Amino acid sequence: MTDAENPPPSQGDAAEPRSTDADGPASSQEATPTHGVGPWPGGADAWPDDPRYDRDLLENGDTRNVVDEYRYWSMDAIVADLDAKRHPFHVAIENWQHDLNIGSIVRSANAFLAAEVHIVGKRRWNRRGAMVTDRYQHVRHHEDVAAFAAWAREAGLPVIAVDNVEGSMPVDRADLPEACVLLFGQEGPGLSPEAIEAATAVVEITQYGSTRSINAASAAAVIMYEWCRRWA
């Protein structure tokens, strides 16, 4: 579900800005998109008779960051198609310091087709790194770790915390259930003691260099890829 205080924008806002020239915005028919595709070839008479297609995108072009399969589809149609094939793992992120990595983790959750993203802590989160992918990804808010843990228990989902704390197991040797919640902390402090306590297991990523840790968003992408390598 979408955060009630931050409803998704209208379909018209889903497209990224189109090309402009020195005199201002170019017309929809004259503009050459820097990425994506232009208006549907052949004009309105050639438009496909398919309710998944968005008339505005057919007319003006589709410059969104979506795979070719979803070109010209409405945002609702894309979400519905994703919902039909989402993976059974969830992603949860503690949000106490408005960490800018949260948006990047949401973007990765969309790329790896997570069932849902859970924001634990502050309701408002830094969306910059999400690059509008949160419009295609279900996001649920939990007031604190206790509320999140209660939801996970009710859903019957084990919580797999990701942090390089004492007692954590390298993820390549750890059990990673097909249906689970992957719980990530923030850059710097990592997971809170309450989150570690609520977890069924704690895993870490094996590293080979001198640094003690890797970027939180990078770690999340590695763990999600490892889940997909095993189960997708």
N, C-alpha and C positions, 0 to 999 in steps of 0.2 A: 504494500500500500504506500501511497505517497504521503510525505510529511504534511499534515493538515495545515501547518502555518506557512508552508512553501509550496503551494499547488503548482503543477506543471504548467508551463506557458502554453498558449494556444498553438495550434498547428502552424499558423502563419509565422510564429517566432522560431520554429524549429530549424528553418533554413539558415545557414550562415550568410553573412553579408555578401551581396553580389558585387561584381566589378563596378567601378565608377571611373569616369574620365575626368579631365580637368574642368569640365563645365558642370559637373555634378553627376547624379545617378544616370546610368545608361538605361535605355528602354529595355524591357524584358526580351524583345526580339533581337535587339542589336548587340546586347552584352555578350561577351565571350567569357565564360566562367574560368577562373584560374584553376579550379578543380571541380570534380563532379561532372555533370552533364547539362547541356542546354535544354531548351524547350523540346518537347516530343516532336520528332521529325514528321513533316507532313501537315502540321496544324491540327486544329480541333477535329476535323473530319477523320483523322487517322488515330484519334485517341482510343486506347484499349477499353473495351466494355467490361471492366472489372472493378467492383466496389472498393478494392484495396487501394486503387490509385487515387491520388489527390489532384483535383482539377487545377489548383493553383500551381502545383509543382509541374504538372504536364504543360501548362501554359508558359511558365517562366523559367523552368529549369530546376535542377536539384543539385545544390552545392553542399549538401550536408555530408558529414563524415560517416557514411553508411556503406556497407558492402553492396556490390552491384546488384545482388538479388533483391535488395530493398529500394532500388532507385525508383522514385516517383510514388512510392507507397506513402500513405498517411502515417503519422506517428502512431495512432491507435492500431492500425493494421499491423505495423511492425511489432508493437508490444504484444498483441494477440498471438502473432506467430511465434515470438520468443517464448511466450508463456506455455505454448504447446510442447516445447522441447527443452525447458530449463533443466539444468542439472540439480540433483538433490542436495548439494552442499550450500550452506549459507555463509555469509561473511559478516563478522561483527567487528566494530572498531570503537575503542574508548575515545571519547571526545571531551577532554577537560580543558585543553589549552588552544582550541581552534587550530589544530595542526593542519598545515597546508597539504600534508601527505594524504589526508582523508579523501580529497577529491580524486587523487591519482588511484587510490585503492578502489574507489567506486568505479572508476574507468576500467580497471583491470577486472573487477567483478562482472562488468558488462561483457568484456571481451571473452571471459571464460564461462559466461552464461550461468552465473550463480543464481540460485533460486530467489534470494533476497539479501539485501544489505541492512544491517542493524546498527544504528547509531546509539551508543551507550553514553549517557551523560547529557551534556548541553544539547538542546534541540537544534539550534542553528549550527551548521558546520560549514567549513570552507569549501565552496563548490568550484573554486577556480580550476583545480587540476582535473575535475571530472569532464571538462570539455563537452558539456551538455549531455553526456551519456546517462546522467541520472534521470533524464526524461524517459529512457527506455528501461530503467531498472527500478524494481520495487524497493522502497526504502521505508524501514520501520524505526520508530524511536522508542527507546527505553530510558526511563528517568535515571536509573542507576544500575549498578551491577546486580543487585538483588532482584530487581524487576526483570532484567534480562535473563538471569539464571532461572527464575521461576517460569518464564516463557519457554526456555529450552527444555526444562523438565517436563512441562505439560506437552510439548511437541514431541517428546521422546528422542531428542537429538543430543548426542554427546558433544561437549564443548572441548575443542582442541585448541589450547592456547599456544601461541607462537612467541617464544622469548628465549633468549640464551641465559637462563637462570640456572642455578644449581639444581641438578636432578632432571633437567630436560633431556629428551632423547633425540638424537639426530633423525630428521624426518625421513631420510632414506632407509632407516632401519626401524621406523616406528609404524604402528598400526594407524592407518588413516581411513576411518570408516566411510562407506559410500554416502550415507546420510549423516551429516554432522554440521557443526558450526565451527568455522575457523575464526578464532578470536585474535585480533591484533591490537597492540598498544600504540603509543605515540612515540614520535621521534625523541630520543633522549631518555626519558624515564621508563619507556617500555610499558608493560602491563602493570596495573596496580596490584597490590597484595590481595585485594578482594577478588580481582579477576582470576588470579592464579589459583586462589582457594576454590573458586567456583568451577574450575576446569576439570574435566575428566582426565586429561593428559596434557603434558606440556612438551612441545617439540621445538627443535632449533634447526638452523641451516648450517651444515658443515662449511667452514671457511678455511682458506689455505694461506692467507696473507697475514699482514701485521695488525690490521685493524680489528678491534674487538667486535664490531657490529657492522651491519650494512643498513642502508636507508630503509625506513619502514615501508615505503611504497614498493621498493624493489623486493624486499622480503616477502611481502604479500603476494606479489606476482609469481615469485618462485614457488611458494606453497600452493597457490591455485593451479599452477602448471603441473606440479607434482600430483595433485589430486586428479587432474584431467589425464595425465599420463597413465594413471592406474585404472581409472574408471570410465573415461569418456570413450 
